[in-house]
Amino acid sequence: MTHFSAMSLLKNAVSGHKKWPEQWPDAQPKKEYDVIIVGAGGHGLGAAYYLAKEHGITNVAVIEKGWLGVGTQAATPRSSARTTSMTKRAAL
């Protein structure tokens, strides 16, 4: 397992992040899972964490087509955020 520290992050940042070792080199899909979560954004990862912590369910597959932990909400502005800020400005 790789030790992550501020120094290792800095060292790998300087090298263009090309020297990181694979974190799951033998990550082959299992024949079956107890739970499959589609989407590895904040909600999907949160659901997997909750299942493990609160219910002891650790045989979980989290499937994502893009980057883990990002989700579509990261790049999409929410209408509620804009409405709230515009309401605050109108009150001033």
RARA-V703786 format. One record per run of one state. SS is the DSSP state (H for helix, E for strand, L for the rest). FROM is the first residue (numbers start at 1). TO is the last residue. If there is no record, write none. Layout:
{{SS & FROM & TO} {SS & FROM & TO}}
This chain:
{{L & 1 & 5} {H & 6 & 14} {L & 15 & 34} {E & 35 & 38} {L & 39 & 41} {H & 42 & 55} {L & 56 & 59} {E & 60 & 63} {L & 64 & 78} {H & 79 & 91} {L & 92 & 92}}
